[in-house]
Amino acid sequence: KFHGIPLMDVIEKFGTPLKFSYLPKISENIQRAKNWFREAIQKNDYKKGYTYCYCTKSSHFSFVMEEALKNDISMETSSAFDIDIIKKLYQKGKVTKDIEVLCNGFKTDDYLNKISELINDGFENIIPILDNYRELDKLTESIDRTFDIGIRIASEEEPKFEFYTSRLGIGYKDITPFYSQKIADHPNARLKMLHFFINTGIKDTAYYWNELFKCLRVYARLKKIAPEVDSLNIGGGFPIKNSLNFDYDYKYMAGEIVSQIKKFCEEEGVGEPNIYTEFGSFTVGESAGNLYKVISQK
């Protein structure tokens, strides 16, 4: 059985191979995360809010996206293809022009053009997260109104980690100079968000907290010269159950993240940021499966 559904009945009706989704699990997980952060914000007397973003690359299926959108969430994209999905959702009446969309990832010219088209068309809550300096120049050329931007901080990976996400984003030391030189006096772009992501996920380790504090130091420095920066996107990374000895205290981690951010901001004398997460695997990972028939043994 899967969430109470007898799978043999499904197999007899539809055959195999078969991919299936149980949509209520998607809404259930979104609401669980929202509750953990809501409780943490109340408990810590945190002054700002929390936004749950769904990252579309985790599952592009329309029925998955539409289920997720029932829960008052924002979206996160990572390619030009994803922008087409946002347009399709709008055409179907599933979202309005005030949908908040964070545009992450390295941006090809096609991706940048589609972001610009959305903003020029009146989608006011599209936030391109800059992955490099060139992206701001290209957006400036093609957007004819004021728009919000974010900056992705290049995190430093654990030693011997095989996938260097430090290639993604702008280095810790370069962000404040970049703001002063290119954004502070920009006629249209307004810096709203800092974004960082740890590829190893949100874990209660010295490495994770160390990277979070590095990111918070950048936020505090920026906030002192750029009061308009009001949001911190801590990325995705809530793990999902992929083994029988899975053990992870989600509520504790949400509480600790909120508590540490508040404490750091108080010590630095800056206002706390709105907290954004962009959970993808956590949203959909335990809501679907594949059924196969064993055709031979060797």
Beta strands, then each sheet from edge to edge (+ up, - down):
strand 1: 18-21
strand 2: 50-55
strand 3: 74-77
strand 4: 101-103
strand 5: 126-130
strand 6: 147-152
strand 7: 189-195
strand 8: 231-233
strand 9: 274-279
strand 10: 288-291
sheet 1: 1+ 10-
sheet 2: 2+ 3+ 4+ 5+ 6+ 7+ 8+ 9+ 2+
end
